[in-house]
Amino acid sequence: MGTEQDMGGKKAAVRAMVAIIIFIALTALLFLANPEGFYPWAKAIHVIAVISWMAGMLYLPRLFVYHSQAKPGSAESETFKVMEQRLLRLIINPAMIVTWVFGLWLAWDGFGFHGGWLHAKIALVVLMSGAHGYFSAAVRRFAADANTKPARHWRIMNEVPTLLMIAIVILVIVKPF
């Protein structure tokens, strides 16, 4: 029999899966109902996904700052483990996938993958995805009580998504080249 946390995590995972299935079905219906008018819907979905991804990418390293100061095996540490894993699995990972899928579709449909600003933006999103991967590995290390990085490291890493986000937004809005 699982713990209360395990049961809560399983329920949350089921709810997230149901939400993803509903999202996919509604998106397909939007596209099938009006393929020519789907572009603004795709942009809206992309922006919503980006906001969700960034919220998680900004919050997760902040959790690492506090988690790195907690004694391994303590109740506080175990709570951070649950928070980090749920944030990653239920919000950050799905949001990144939706961001990439709709972002690539928009780049193809709206711009034919042309434009220096677009290539630079995609390169920065690849770097953001690399930061995502680094944070994902950190979640696994924290879960195994194997973090070796001090709080200061995580404070610095907390700024990486912010700087990338600023550059990406400038490229998208200003299109400087």
BELJO-V869715 format. One line per field, one symbol per residue. ss: DSSP state (a for helix, b for strand, c for the rest). phi: phi as a letter, one per 20 degrees, with the letter a starting at -180 (. if undefined). burial: b if it has 9 or more other C-alpha atoms within 8 Angstrom, else e. Layout:
BEGIN
ss->???
phi->???
burial->???
END
This chain:
BEGIN
ss->cccaaaaaaaaaaaaaaaaaaaaaaaaaaaaaacaaaaaaaaaaaaaaaaaaaaaaaaaaaaaaaaaaccccccaaaaaaaaaaaaaaaaaaaaaaaaaaaaaaaaaaaaaccccaaaaaaaaaaaaaaaaaaaaaaaaaaaacccccccaaaaaaaaaaaaaaaaaaaaaaaaccc
phi->.effffffffffffffffffffgffffffgfffbgfefgfffffffffffffffgffeegffffgfffeefgnfffffffgfffffgffecfffffffgfgffffffffeclldogfffffffffffffffgffffffgffffeldfdefgggfffffegfffffgffffffeelfb
burial->eeeeeebebeebbeebeeeeeeeeeeeeebbeeeeeebbebbbebbbebbebbbebbbebbbbbbbbbebeeeeebbbebbeebbbbbbbbbbbbbebbeebbeebbbeebeeeeebbbbbeebbebbbebbeebbebbebbeeeebeebbeebbebbbbbbebbebbebbbeebee
END
